[in-house]
Amino acid sequence: MIIFEIVLTLIPVAAANWRMDIERRLSKVFTASSRDVIMLHLHPPCQRRWVLLVSLVSNFATEGSRDVSPVHRIRRQTVQWTTQSSGRGANSRGLASMEISSATSRAEARSDAASRGQQMSLASPKKGVRRYLWSFWILLGPGFLAALADNDAGGVISYTATGVQFGIGLFVPLVLCLAVLTFTVQEMSMRLSAVTQEGISRLAQRRYGKFWGYYHVTTLALENLLTLITEFIGMSAGLEMLGIPMWIADLLCLIFVISFVVFTGYFTKERIALVIGALNVVFLVVAGMTHPSLEAIGRAFATWNVPGSLRGDVTWFVIATVGNAIAPWMIFFQGSGAIDKGVSARELRLGRIDTAFGCIMQAVIAAAIIVCGASLYGHLQHVTSLGPSDIIGGLTHTVGRVGATLFGIGLFDAGFLASITVSLSSSWSIAELFGWSKSLNDKVRQAPKFYAIYAGSLVIAALAILVPHLPLNLISIVTQVMGGVLMTPLLIFLVLMTSDRDLMGPYRTKWWGRIWGWAMVGLLVALTLATLVQTALQA
């Protein structure tokens, strides 16, 4: 475990007595044997919502044993946080009342708290902005990572190819609208796992039979393997921009992604993944360097016209875009990640904030990638037969060498983050189905099968891209289409389970949510049928 201190705001002198009372109460909870120290200060009424973060922050900051999640460890100490409002004259503020019980002596607790007093003051944010940023940083987790990793290397290639083929037109407004669809699906996954503390594959097996449990895991593993191939395609192409040979770039990518498992504890790995994901902003920079026509973008939103008709490649690219927006691995990753992080039904609101922010960022970055590709509209032919290096080379003529290099860095970063999350979704789901150890808090020797699946899938994908004459861009688009096709049965089970009163209790989906969920199922079924018909006609 690590010592983690949080100071939400500075306390006015008038509230000094109340602050001392809070310190006295906290000293009863955290003993000399417990290295967690939390400092809660009085806060303005407009910041009352941040009190709710304190319990979650303490959970995220602790890296526990492989058997107990951070949230469960805190709950064993029976720390209960409730909020109430209380007026104190002109300085009326929201208070946090705490019901605390501890089996350890008060003397040891006070001694332990006193020994950390200076550390707590040194760690206190000195400005309000820093406090907000730090709290928000702690809040981000599986929801943000799942959504941001959705813009994986395959997705970047697919979005860029879409922009090259059709320009802005239909697809920029489409990806922004799909953020609502992505949030709905990811919120259901997060809520289902937080309430039941079980993953989707395990729930499907327990409630609908072994066949469906194995079906979900098998289809997920197959789709994830194809997805990982596209990730290594993108990562290798990004490193090739730096003059690194293909096979060396492939080997370096494999080493980088596998080395991620050496970092101990869920919290550490999650923070590293978030830093990696933050580099996706380079796509916004490159999109700005293309100097897009604001008039053309506004016209696309005003008219939202379909280029040509819904025949041929348009249908193919539409379902590829939808398939990328709600890939199956995202559902499994967020559900299992929420469990591993220790999120429960009491943190659903925070989980929704995490998910919503991730979905918004994913849609904005996806639109920026399409804008980057649209700068090559009409300049490249037969885009499905071109490789990512060809597309990056084309960008050199529109945004220059610097812009193309930034795009290559973003492509590598997107593949790197997605390789981690996609592999983890396979590992979590398979390990959960068979009852193996599956926590990121486990060392490799504690969960060898879990980490073997993680590393094995990466090795297979890395070897696959060395096969000569592979249509790399076509593989990327086919992977997105396959994700859309496999998503339909998974979404049906997700809607059914989140609507089950016996399973979800008071957290079941409301009637309007069920209507919207089944509408999404109908949309995916229609797109799936359109894809099958189009494939048959082309054959």
N, C-alpha and C positions, 0 to 999 in steps of 0.2 A: 504493500500500500504506500501511497505517497501522501505527504502533508499538503492539504489544499485549503487555502484561506480565501474567503470571499468577503468583501466589504461592499455593500450595495450603495451606500451614500454616507456622507459625513453627517454627523449628528450636531444639531445646534446645542448651544450651552444649556438652554432651557430644558432639554430632554436628557440631561446627564444622569439624573436619578433613574429614569426609566432604562437607560442604557446599562447602568450597573445591575439592575434587576435582570435584564436579559442575559448579561454575562454570568450572573449567579445561576440562572436556570440552565444555561448551556453547560456550565461546569459539571452539572449533575449527569450529563449524558456521556460526554467523551472523557474516558479515563486514561490513566497512564499506559494501559495496554492498547488503547485505541489511538491511532495516530491521525485521526480525522479531526480537524478543528474548523468550526464554522463560526463566523462572526456576522450577526445580523444587526443592522442599524435601522433606526427610524427613517422613514422615507416619506416624501410628499404624497398626497392623495392621488395625484395623477400617475404616480409610479407604483400604485398598489399591486398591479399585476405582476411586478417582478418578485414579490414575496413568494409567489407560487413556484418560482424557479429554484428557490433555495434547496428544497428537498431533492429536486432533480439534479441540481449541480453537485450536491454531495455524493449522489449516486454515481454520476459520471466520473467524478474525480478519483474514485477508488478502484484499484485493480485488485480483485479478490481472487480467492481460490477457484479452482475449476468447478466446484460444486455449487457455489453460492454466487448469485449475481450481485452487483453493487446495491441495487434497490432492496433485495431481500436481506442483505446484511444490515442495512440501516433499519429495516423494519424489525429485525430481531431486537434491536435496541428500543423498539416501540416509541419512536419519535413521531408524533402526530402534529401536523401543522394545520391550523385553521386560521382564517382571517375574519376579523370583525372590525367594525368602525367605531371609533370612540372620539368624541370631541374634547379638546383641551383648550377652550377659549379660542383665541385667534389662531392658535397653532393646531387646529384640529387635524388629526392625521389618522391613517389606517394603521392598526396595530396587529401584530402577529401574536396570538396566544398559543402557547405550547404546552401540551400535556406530556410530561416526560417521566419515564420511570427507568431506573438503572439499579442493577444488583451490586454495583461496586460502591466503595466507600466514598463519601464526599471529600474527605481529606486528600485522597489520591487524585480525585478529579480536579480539585482546585489547584493542587500543586502542578498537575500536568498543564492546565490552562494557563497558569501564571508563567510557566517556563516558555510558553509560546507567545506570550503577549507582545514582545518586541517584534517577533516575526510577523505577527498579524498586522501590526501597524506599518511595518515596512512594505507589506504586500498590498496595502490598501490603495485602490485607484485614487488619484488626487483630483481627477476631473470627471464630471458627469458623463462626458462623451465616452471616455475610456471605460467607465462602468457599464454603459449600455453595450458597447462593442464586446466587452469581455463576456457579459451575460449572454449575448446573442451567439457568440462563438461557442459557448458551452452548450447552448440549446441545439445547435445543428448536429445532425446525426444521420441515421439510416435513411430517413426520408429525403434529405438533401443529397446524400451520396447516390442513392438509387436514381433519382431524377437527373442529376448532373451526369452520371455515368451513362445515362441513356443516350447522350450525345457521344457515343463511342466512336472508334475509328471507322467501323462499318457504317454507322450513321452519318459521320462526317462525309465519307465518300459518297454515300447515297444522296445526302442533301446537296452536296456539290454537283453531282451528276444531274440531279433534278434541276438545279439552277442553270447549268450549262444547256440542258435540253429544252427547258421551257421558259427560262427567264424568271421574273418575279411572279407575274400572273396569278395563278390560283394558289400557289404553294406557300408563299409567305403568310397570307391570311390563314391558310389551313393549319399550319403548324402552331400558330398562336391560339387558334380556337381549340386545338387538340390539348392544350394545357388543362382545360376543364376536364376532359376525358381522363387524362393521366392522373390528375388529382383524385378524381372519384375512385379509380381503381386502386391507387396506392393507399388512400385513406382506408378503404375497406380492408386491405391486407394488413395495415398497421393495427387497425381496431380489432380485427379478428385474432391476431396473435397476442396483442396486449391483454385482451380479456381472457382468452383461453390458455395463454402461455404454452401453446402448441403450434407447430408449423403447419402449413397447408397440406403437405404430403401426408403427415401423420394423421391429421384430422380427416382427410379424405379416406384413408385406409380404415380408420376407426368407425366412421359413420356410414360409409358407402361400400366397404369391402376392400379386400386386398388388391383386387384388379385395378381399381381406380388409384390406389396409392402407388402401385408400381407403374401404372400408365403415366401419371404425372411426372414421376421421377425419370422414367425412361425418355419421354419426349423432351423433358427439360434438359437432360444430359446431351441428347442429340443436337438440339437447337443451340445449346451453349457451346458445344464443340465447334459448330459452324461459325458461331459468333466469335469465338476465340481466334479462329483462323483469320477472320477479317481484322481483329485487333492487331495481330502480328503483322498482317499486310500493312496496316496503317502505321504502326510503330516503326517498322523497317523502312518504309518509304520516307518517314520523317527523318530518320537518321541518315538515309542515303543523301538527303539534301546537304549534309555536312561532309560528303565525300567518303562515307564509310561503305565498304562493299556489302552486298546484300547478306551474305552468310554471316559475316561478322556482326552486322546490325541485328540480325535475327538472334544470334547467340547472346548479344548484350541485352536485348529485350527480355529474353528468357531469364537471364541471371538477375536483372533488375526486379522482375515481378516475383520470382521465387524468393528473393532475399527479403521481401516484405514480411515473411512469416517469422523472421528472427526477432522482430520487435515484440517485446512481451506485453501482454495485456490488451484488452479491447480498447481502452481509452487511448493509449498511445497509437495503436494502429489506426483508429478512427481519425485522430488529429492529423496524422501523416497523410491519410487519404484525402482529408479536406484541403490540406495545403496543395496537394497535387491537383485536385479538382479546381482550385481557384485559378490555376493557370489557363483555364478555358477562356478567360477574358481576352486572350490574344485574338480570338476570332472576331470580337467586336472591333478591335484595333484594325485588323485587316479589312473588315467590311467598310470601315470609315475611309481607309486608304483607297478603296475603289471609287470613291466619290459617287455614290448611288444617287440617282435622280429621285428627289423627294416627291416630285410630281408623279413619277411612275409608280412609286410606292403608294401614294395617296389614291391614285386611280385604281390600283389593284384592290384596295380595301373598298372603294366606292362601287366598283362594278363586279369584282370577284368573278371574272369570266373564266370559263374553262377553255384553255387553248385547244382549238379544233373541236373534237367531240370525245365522248367517253368511249373511245375505241383505241385499239392498239396500245402503244406505250403509255398513254395517259393513265389508263386503268391500272396498269402494272405499277407505275410510280405512285399513284394514290394509295394503294394498299401497302406498298413498301413504306410510305411515310407514316401511315396509321400503325403499321406493324412496329415501326421503330419507336413510336410514341408510347406504346404500352407493351413492351416486350415481356414475355413470361418470366424471364429471370428476375426482372425488377420486383415482381410480386413476391417471389420466394426470398429474395435478398432482404427486402424491407421487413417482411414478417419475421424471419429468423434473426435479422439484425436487431430488431426491437426487443426480442426475447433475450438475446445475448447482452444487450445493453442494460436490461432490467426494467424496461418500460412496462407499466401495468395500466389498468383501467383508470387509475387516478391521474395519469399523465397524458390522457388522450388529447386534451386541448393543446398541450405543448407539442405532441406528436403531429397534430394537424398543422400547426404553425411551421414546423420543420418541413413537412411535406409540401405545403403550399408554396413556401419560398423556393424550394427546389424545383417545383414544376414551373414556376414563373421564369426562373433563370434558365431552365432547360429550353423553354419555348423561345425566349429572346435570343439565346445563343444559336439555336437551330435556324431561326430566321436570318441571323447574321451570316451563317454559313451558306444559306441559299443565295443571299445577296452576293457573297464572294463568287459563287459559281455563276451567277447571272452576269457577272462582268465578262464572262467568256461566251455568253449567248451568241450563237451564230458563228463562232470562230472555230469550234471543234466539232468534228463529225464522228458519228458512230461512237458515242461516249461510252456505251456499255462494254465496248471492246478495249477501251483505254485503261491503263493502270493509273494508280494515284500519282505516280511520279510524272506521268504525262500531264495530268491536271495541274500539278504544282508547277511544272514547267510552263504551262500556259499562263498561269498567274504571274509569272516573271515578267511577261510582256504588258500586263495591265497594272500591277502594283509594284513592280520592280523586284530586285533581288532581295531586299530587306523584307518586303511584304511576303514574298513567297517563302522565305526562310521562317518567318513568324508563323505562317500557315503550317509549315512542316513541323515546327515545334508544337503547335497546337494539336496536330494530328497525332504526334507521338504521345503527348500528354493524355489525349482522349483515349487512345488505345491502352495506355498504361493504367489509368484509373479503371477502365471497364474490364481489363483483364483481371484485376484484383476482385472486383465485385461479381463478375460473371462466374469466376472460378469458385468464389466463396458461396454463391447461391447453389451451385452443384454440390459442393462439399457439405453444406448445412443440410440440404434436403435429403441426400442419400444417407448421411450419418444419422439424421433424425429418424428416418424410416426404419433403419436397422438397429436403432438404440445405441449407437456409438457415442463416445465423447465428442463434443462438437463445439466447444467454446473457444473463442479467440483468447481467452484468459489461460487456456491450456498451453503448456509447452509441447514441442513436437513429440517428445517421448511420452507425454500423457495422452495424446490423441493422434497416434500414428496413422490410423486409417483416414481420419479427417484430413490431415495434411497430405497424405499420399494421393487422395483424390484431387486436392488442390494442385499439387505439383504435376501429377500425371496428365491431367487434362491440358496443362500448359505445354508440357513436352510434346504431346501429340500435335497440338496446333502449331508449335514452332517448326516441327519437322514437315508438316503438311505444306507449308508455303514454299519449301525448297523444291517441290515438284516442278519441273520446267513446263512452260507454256500453259500455265493456269490462267483462265480469264478472270483476273483478280476483281475487277470492277463488277462483273456479272455475279460473282460469288457473293459480293457484298449486298447487292440488291436482292438476290435470291434468299439470302439469310433474313433480310427484313420481311420479305413476303412470307417466308415460312413461319416467322414469329407471329404474323397476323393470323395465319391459318391455325396454328396451335393454340392461339390465345382464346378462341371461342369456347371450347369445352372447359378450360380453366376458369374463364370468367363466369360461366354458368354455375360452377361449384362455388365460386366466391360469393356470388349473389345469394345462392341458396343458404350457405352457411352463415353469412352475416345477417340474414333475415330470420334465422332460426331462434325462436324465443327460448327454447330449452338450452341452447348453446350460448347465446349472447345475453340473455336476461334483459335488463333495462338498457343495454347498449346495442340492441338489435337495430337494424336499419329501419327508419321511419317509412311510412307508406309512400311518400313522394320519392324517397331515395330508392325504394324498390322499383317504382315505375321507371325512374331514370336508369337504373341498373339494367333492367330488361330491355330498355330502348338501346342501350349500348350493345347488348348481346345481339339484338336484331341488326344493328348497323354492321357489326363484325361478320355476322352470317351472310349478309348481303354482299359485303366486300369479298368474302371467301368464295361465294358462288361465282361472283364476277371474275375472280382470278382463275378458278377452275375452267370456266367457260372460255375465257381468253386463251388459256394454255391449250385447251383442246382445239380451238380454232386455228391457232398457230401451228399445232402439230399436223 
